[in-house]
Every structure is written in C-alpha cells, then in structure tokens.
Amino acid sequence: MAPYTSLHQATFFDAITWVRSLYIYVHVHLLKTPSSQVVYLGCALLHLLEFAYRPPARYPDLYPVLNVLVSTPVFLFTWLWSIKSIIEARWTAGGLSVVEPKREGETQFGHRVSERELGSNRGQLFSRAA
C-alpha cells in the first residue's frame, strides 16, 4: 500500500488493518508486566480526561502537571534500571574495577619492580611457557 496524502484516501479496510495491528502491538509488546499496564492505563485516562474536560479556571495547567506526575516516576525507574543493567553487564564482563592495565615492571598494586627482580621473573615466565 502506498502512503496516503490525506486521511480521506484510506479505506475502511485500511482502518481495520491499522486498528488490528495496533491491538496486536499493544498486547504483545507494551503490556508485558502489570506495572506497564498501570502506567499505560494512567496515561490513556489522563489523555481522555484532557480531551473530554477542560481544566478549571483556577488550575489552567492541571493536565501538564498530572502528566509530569505520571511521567517522572517512569523516567526515574527507567533510569535506575539502566544503571543497574550497566553494572550487571560490567560485572559479567570481568568485574567492576576501573584500574589501568599493568605496565611492564609493575606489580598488581602499581609498585615498581627492580630490573634484577624483573629479569629473574622473566626467565621463570619464559621457561614455563616453553
């Protein structure tokens, strides 16, 4: 199907197909957990209220404030979840240490090793590898 230049070009079959696709997408991808169901239901109700009722004259910014109250916790939990996922991935990949790799002649704790000790260690390492 080609893209439409206006809504009037779409047929009834196109509308049914779009609604069916939206229904499948929502049920398969968006509503996996009860918490996401609550969030999407809250957002849908907020938009329906905004569409159906005007805010009181005393509170002209009622709907944007309610939107922030719904969206901020979602953003916060998503941000914390992403930090947790990054930490888990780093831990899985080899630990959380952020130390520079050892240079030749340094011990694990960054102390310099004398050339004499380094020379004797080199001989032992190479003899074991051969």
Biotite code that builds the C-alpha atoms (Angstrom):
import biotite.structure as struc

atoms = struc.array([
    struc.Atom([0.000, 0.000, 0.000], chain_id="A", res_id=1, res_name="MET", atom_name="CA", element="C"),
    struc.Atom([1.215, 3.450, -0.824], chain_id="A", res_id=2, res_name="ALA", atom_name="CA", element="C"),
    struc.Atom([1.319, 6.173, 1.827], chain_id="A", res_id=3, res_name="PRO", atom_name="CA", element="C"),
    struc.Atom([-1.705, 8.410, 1.903], chain_id="A", res_id=4, res_name="TYR", atom_name="CA", element="C"),
    struc.Atom([-1.611, 12.133, 1.318], chain_id="A", res_id=5, res_name="THR", atom_name="CA", element="C"),
    struc.Atom([-4.861, 12.604, 3.246], chain_id="A", res_id=6, res_name="SER", atom_name="CA", element="C"),
    struc.Atom([-6.986, 10.594, 5.621], chain_id="A", res_id=7, res_name="LEU", atom_name="CA", element="C"),
    struc.Atom([-9.831, 10.522, 3.085], chain_id="A", res_id=8, res_name="HIS", atom_name="CA", element="C"),
    struc.Atom([-7.800, 8.239, 0.794], chain_id="A", res_id=9, res_name="GLN", atom_name="CA", element="C"),
    struc.Atom([-7.757, 5.448, 3.379], chain_id="A", res_id=10, res_name="ALA", atom_name="CA", element="C"),
    struc.Atom([-10.451, 2.816, 3.040], chain_id="A", res_id=11, res_name="THR", atom_name="CA", element="C"),
    struc.Atom([-12.410, 1.123, 5.790], chain_id="A", res_id=12, res_name="PHE", atom_name="CA", element="C"),
    struc.Atom([-10.253, -1.983, 5.329], chain_id="A", res_id=13, res_name="PHE", atom_name="CA", element="C"),
    struc.Atom([-7.123, 0.146, 5.935], chain_id="A", res_id=14, res_name="ASP", atom_name="CA", element="C"),
    struc.Atom([-8.593, 1.469, 9.178], chain_id="A", res_id=15, res_name="ALA", atom_name="CA", element="C"),
    struc.Atom([-9.470, -2.056, 10.365], chain_id="A", res_id=16, res_name="ILE", atom_name="CA", element="C"),
    struc.Atom([-5.970, -3.273, 9.493], chain_id="A", res_id=17, res_name="THR", atom_name="CA", element="C"),
    struc.Atom([-4.391, -0.372, 11.390], chain_id="A", res_id=18, res_name="TRP", atom_name="CA", element="C"),
    struc.Atom([-6.541, -0.979, 14.475], chain_id="A", res_id=19, res_name="VAL", atom_name="CA", element="C"),
    struc.Atom([-5.743, -4.727, 14.370], chain_id="A", res_id=20, res_name="ARG", atom_name="CA", element="C"),
    struc.Atom([-2.010, -4.025, 14.100], chain_id="A", res_id=21, res_name="SER", atom_name="CA", element="C"),
    struc.Atom([-2.173, -1.540, 16.967], chain_id="A", res_id=22, res_name="LEU", atom_name="CA", element="C"),
    struc.Atom([-4.092, -4.046, 19.109], chain_id="A", res_id=23, res_name="TYR", atom_name="CA", element="C"),
    struc.Atom([-1.513, -6.787, 18.468], chain_id="A", res_id=24, res_name="ILE", atom_name="CA", element="C"),
    struc.Atom([1.416, -4.424, 19.130], chain_id="A", res_id=25, res_name="TYR", atom_name="CA", element="C"),
    struc.Atom([-0.063, -3.213, 22.407], chain_id="A", res_id=26, res_name="VAL", atom_name="CA", element="C"),
    struc.Atom([-0.850, -6.698, 23.711], chain_id="A", res_id=27, res_name="HIS", atom_name="CA", element="C"),
    struc.Atom([2.387, -8.321, 22.620], chain_id="A", res_id=28, res_name="VAL", atom_name="CA", element="C"),
    struc.Atom([4.934, -5.582, 23.346], chain_id="A", res_id=29, res_name="HIS", atom_name="CA", element="C"),
    struc.Atom([3.578, -2.961, 25.710], chain_id="A", res_id=30, res_name="LEU", atom_name="CA", element="C"),
    struc.Atom([1.512, -4.866, 28.239], chain_id="A", res_id=31, res_name="LEU", atom_name="CA", element="C"),
    struc.Atom([4.025, -7.481, 29.348], chain_id="A", res_id=32, res_name="LYS", atom_name="CA", element="C"),
    struc.Atom([4.044, -6.599, 33.049], chain_id="A", res_id=33, res_name="THR", atom_name="CA", element="C"),
    struc.Atom([1.363, -5.317, 35.434], chain_id="A", res_id=34, res_name="PRO", atom_name="CA", element="C"),
    struc.Atom([3.387, -2.172, 36.168], chain_id="A", res_id=35, res_name="SER", atom_name="CA", element="C"),
    struc.Atom([3.476, -1.207, 32.489], chain_id="A", res_id=36, res_name="SER", atom_name="CA", element="C"),
    struc.Atom([-0.251, -1.898, 32.265], chain_id="A", res_id=37, res_name="GLN", atom_name="CA", element="C"),
    struc.Atom([-0.882, 0.545, 35.115], chain_id="A", res_id=38, res_name="VAL", atom_name="CA", element="C"),
    struc.Atom([1.323, 3.218, 33.533], chain_id="A", res_id=39, res_name="VAL", atom_name="CA", element="C"),
    struc.Atom([-0.286, 2.930, 30.095], chain_id="A", res_id=40, res_name="TYR", atom_name="CA", element="C"),
    struc.Atom([-3.762, 2.899, 31.615], chain_id="A", res_id=41, res_name="LEU", atom_name="CA", element="C"),
    struc.Atom([-2.921, 6.028, 33.623], chain_id="A", res_id=42, res_name="GLY", atom_name="CA", element="C"),
    struc.Atom([-1.581, 7.802, 30.534], chain_id="A", res_id=43, res_name="CYS", atom_name="CA", element="C"),
    struc.Atom([-4.629, 6.816, 28.480], chain_id="A", res_id=44, res_name="ALA", atom_name="CA", element="C"),
    struc.Atom([-7.021, 8.014, 31.193], chain_id="A", res_id=45, res_name="LEU", atom_name="CA", element="C"),
    struc.Atom([-5.123, 11.268, 31.539], chain_id="A", res_id=46, res_name="LEU", atom_name="CA", element="C"),
    struc.Atom([-5.363, 11.924, 27.801], chain_id="A", res_id=47, res_name="HIS", atom_name="CA", element="C"),
    struc.Atom([-9.059, 11.019, 27.749], chain_id="A", res_id=48, res_name="LEU", atom_name="CA", element="C"),
    struc.Atom([-9.705, 13.408, 30.644], chain_id="A", res_id=49, res_name="LEU", atom_name="CA", element="C"),
    struc.Atom([-7.761, 16.115, 28.865], chain_id="A", res_id=50, res_name="GLU", atom_name="CA", element="C"),
    struc.Atom([-9.781, 15.529, 25.716], chain_id="A", res_id=51, res_name="PHE", atom_name="CA", element="C"),
    struc.Atom([-13.182, 15.370, 27.446], chain_id="A", res_id=52, res_name="ALA", atom_name="CA", element="C"),
    struc.Atom([-12.936, 18.027, 30.176], chain_id="A", res_id=53, res_name="TYR", atom_name="CA", element="C"),
    struc.Atom([-11.454, 21.459, 30.325], chain_id="A", res_id=54, res_name="ARG", atom_name="CA", element="C"),
    struc.Atom([-9.356, 22.197, 33.389], chain_id="A", res_id=55, res_name="PRO", atom_name="CA", element="C"),
    struc.Atom([-10.876, 24.519, 35.989], chain_id="A", res_id=56, res_name="PRO", atom_name="CA", element="C"),
    struc.Atom([-10.082, 28.201, 35.550], chain_id="A", res_id=57, res_name="ALA", atom_name="CA", element="C"),
    struc.Atom([-8.203, 28.120, 38.861], chain_id="A", res_id=58, res_name="ARG", atom_name="CA", element="C"),
    struc.Atom([-5.831, 25.418, 37.559], chain_id="A", res_id=59, res_name="TYR", atom_name="CA", element="C"),
    struc.Atom([-5.143, 26.041, 33.886], chain_id="A", res_id=60, res_name="PRO", atom_name="CA", element="C"),
    struc.Atom([-2.017, 23.844, 33.975], chain_id="A", res_id=61, res_name="ASP", atom_name="CA", element="C"),
    struc.Atom([-3.719, 20.868, 35.626], chain_id="A", res_id=62, res_name="LEU", atom_name="CA", element="C"),
    struc.Atom([-3.125, 18.366, 32.823], chain_id="A", res_id=63, res_name="TYR", atom_name="CA", element="C"),
    struc.Atom([0.559, 19.170, 32.232], chain_id="A", res_id=64, res_name="PRO", atom_name="CA", element="C"),
    struc.Atom([1.178, 18.831, 35.982], chain_id="A", res_id=65, res_name="VAL", atom_name="CA", element="C"),
    struc.Atom([-0.631, 15.474, 36.075], chain_id="A", res_id=66, res_name="LEU", atom_name="CA", element="C"),
    struc.Atom([1.400, 14.381, 33.057], chain_id="A", res_id=67, res_name="ASN", atom_name="CA", element="C"),
    struc.Atom([4.612, 15.229, 34.928], chain_id="A", res_id=68, res_name="VAL", atom_name="CA", element="C"),
    struc.Atom([3.393, 13.338, 37.990], chain_id="A", res_id=69, res_name="LEU", atom_name="CA", element="C"),
    struc.Atom([2.831, 10.225, 35.850], chain_id="A", res_id=70, res_name="VAL", atom_name="CA", element="C"),
    struc.Atom([5.951, 10.559, 33.682], chain_id="A", res_id=71, res_name="SER", atom_name="CA", element="C"),
    struc.Atom([8.588, 11.411, 36.304], chain_id="A", res_id=72, res_name="THR", atom_name="CA", element="C"),
    struc.Atom([8.407, 8.128, 38.262], chain_id="A", res_id=73, res_name="PRO", atom_name="CA", element="C"),
    struc.Atom([8.520, 6.180, 34.986], chain_id="A", res_id=74, res_name="VAL", atom_name="CA", element="C"),
    struc.Atom([11.625, 8.097, 33.925], chain_id="A", res_id=75, res_name="PHE", atom_name="CA", element="C"),
    struc.Atom([13.235, 7.626, 37.350], chain_id="A", res_id=76, res_name="LEU", atom_name="CA", element="C"),
    struc.Atom([12.663, 3.854, 37.419], chain_id="A", res_id=77, res_name="PHE", atom_name="CA", element="C"),
    struc.Atom([13.844, 3.503, 33.819], chain_id="A", res_id=78, res_name="THR", atom_name="CA", element="C"),
    struc.Atom([16.998, 5.474, 34.621], chain_id="A", res_id=79, res_name="TRP", atom_name="CA", element="C"),
    struc.Atom([17.719, 3.358, 37.714], chain_id="A", res_id=80, res_name="LEU", atom_name="CA", element="C"),
    struc.Atom([17.058, 0.163, 35.752], chain_id="A", res_id=81, res_name="TRP", atom_name="CA", element="C"),
    struc.Atom([19.531, 1.257, 33.048], chain_id="A", res_id=82, res_name="SER", atom_name="CA", element="C"),
    struc.Atom([22.219, 1.949, 35.664], chain_id="A", res_id=83, res_name="ILE", atom_name="CA", element="C"),
    struc.Atom([21.583, -1.486, 37.204], chain_id="A", res_id=84, res_name="LYS", atom_name="CA", element="C"),
    struc.Atom([21.853, -3.108, 33.764], chain_id="A", res_id=85, res_name="SER", atom_name="CA", element="C"),
    struc.Atom([25.150, -1.364, 33.041], chain_id="A", res_id=86, res_name="ILE", atom_name="CA", element="C"),
    struc.Atom([26.567, -2.528, 36.385], chain_id="A", res_id=87, res_name="ILE", atom_name="CA", element="C"),
    struc.Atom([25.409, -6.095, 35.711], chain_id="A", res_id=88, res_name="GLU", atom_name="CA", element="C"),
    struc.Atom([26.968, -6.055, 32.242], chain_id="A", res_id=89, res_name="ALA", atom_name="CA", element="C"),
    struc.Atom([30.274, -4.700, 33.588], chain_id="A", res_id=90, res_name="ARG", atom_name="CA", element="C"),
    struc.Atom([30.277, -7.314, 36.348], chain_id="A", res_id=91, res_name="TRP", atom_name="CA", element="C"),
    struc.Atom([29.622, -10.080, 33.822], chain_id="A", res_id=92, res_name="THR", atom_name="CA", element="C"),
    struc.Atom([32.355, -8.824, 31.505], chain_id="A", res_id=93, res_name="ALA", atom_name="CA", element="C"),
    struc.Atom([35.055, -9.083, 34.139], chain_id="A", res_id=94, res_name="GLY", atom_name="CA", element="C"),
    struc.Atom([34.343, -7.100, 37.244], chain_id="A", res_id=95, res_name="GLY", atom_name="CA", element="C"),
    struc.Atom([33.777, -3.527, 38.205], chain_id="A", res_id=96, res_name="LEU", atom_name="CA", element="C"),
    struc.Atom([37.382, -2.443, 38.612], chain_id="A", res_id=97, res_name="SER", atom_name="CA", element="C"),
    struc.Atom([38.393, 0.614, 36.657], chain_id="A", res_id=98, res_name="VAL", atom_name="CA", element="C"),
    struc.Atom([42.151, 0.301, 37.050], chain_id="A", res_id=99, res_name="VAL", atom_name="CA", element="C"),
    struc.Atom([44.621, 0.868, 34.276], chain_id="A", res_id=100, res_name="GLU", atom_name="CA", element="C"),
    struc.Atom([46.249, -2.263, 32.895], chain_id="A", res_id=101, res_name="PRO", atom_name="CA", element="C"),
    struc.Atom([49.605, -3.127, 34.442], chain_id="A", res_id=102, res_name="LYS", atom_name="CA", element="C"),
    struc.Atom([52.667, -1.836, 32.661], chain_id="A", res_id=103, res_name="ARG", atom_name="CA", element="C"),
    struc.Atom([55.710, -3.997, 32.347], chain_id="A", res_id=104, res_name="GLU", atom_name="CA", element="C"),
    struc.Atom([57.701, -3.865, 35.539], chain_id="A", res_id=105, res_name="GLY", atom_name="CA", element="C"),
    struc.Atom([54.772, -3.097, 37.871], chain_id="A", res_id=106, res_name="GLU", atom_name="CA", element="C"),
    struc.Atom([53.112, -5.343, 40.379], chain_id="A", res_id=107, res_name="THR", atom_name="CA", element="C"),
    struc.Atom([49.391, -5.701, 40.823], chain_id="A", res_id=108, res_name="GLN", atom_name="CA", element="C"),
    struc.Atom([49.309, -2.699, 43.184], chain_id="A", res_id=109, res_name="PHE", atom_name="CA", element="C"),
    struc.Atom([51.322, -0.333, 40.991], chain_id="A", res_id=110, res_name="GLY", atom_name="CA", element="C"),
    struc.Atom([54.711, -0.712, 42.729], chain_id="A", res_id=111, res_name="HIS", atom_name="CA", element="C"),
    struc.Atom([57.795, -0.618, 40.544], chain_id="A", res_id=112, res_name="ARG", atom_name="CA", element="C"),
    struc.Atom([59.867, -3.783, 40.381], chain_id="A", res_id=113, res_name="VAL", atom_name="CA", element="C"),
    struc.Atom([63.645, -3.545, 40.143], chain_id="A", res_id=114, res_name="SER", atom_name="CA", element="C"),
    struc.Atom([65.340, -4.672, 36.958], chain_id="A", res_id=115, res_name="GLU", atom_name="CA", element="C"),
    struc.Atom([67.007, -7.523, 38.838], chain_id="A", res_id=116, res_name="ARG", atom_name="CA", element="C"),
    struc.Atom([63.639, -8.874, 40.055], chain_id="A", res_id=117, res_name="GLU", atom_name="CA", element="C"),
    struc.Atom([62.099, -8.308, 36.679], chain_id="A", res_id=118, res_name="LEU", atom_name="CA", element="C"),
    struc.Atom([64.916, -10.140, 34.964], chain_id="A", res_id=119, res_name="GLY", atom_name="CA", element="C"),
    struc.Atom([64.606, -13.146, 37.252], chain_id="A", res_id=120, res_name="SER", atom_name="CA", element="C"),
    struc.Atom([60.824, -13.222, 36.806], chain_id="A", res_id=121, res_name="ASN", atom_name="CA", element="C"),
    struc.Atom([61.160, -13.007, 33.047], chain_id="A", res_id=122, res_name="ARG", atom_name="CA", element="C"),
    struc.Atom([63.401, -16.047, 32.966], chain_id="A", res_id=123, res_name="GLY", atom_name="CA", element="C"),
    struc.Atom([60.953, -18.014, 35.077], chain_id="A", res_id=124, res_name="GLN", atom_name="CA", element="C"),
    struc.Atom([57.968, -16.992, 32.971], chain_id="A", res_id=125, res_name="LEU", atom_name="CA", element="C"),
    struc.Atom([59.645, -17.770, 29.682], chain_id="A", res_id=126, res_name="PHE", atom_name="CA", element="C"),
    struc.Atom([60.981, -21.099, 30.913], chain_id="A", res_id=127, res_name="SER", atom_name="CA", element="C"),
    struc.Atom([57.470, -22.155, 31.999], chain_id="A", res_id=128, res_name="ARG", atom_name="CA", element="C"),
    struc.Atom([55.917, -21.072, 28.699], chain_id="A", res_id=129, res_name="ALA", atom_name="CA", element="C"),
    struc.Atom([58.439, -23.012, 26.601], chain_id="A", res_id=130, res_name="ALA", atom_name="CA", element="C"),
])
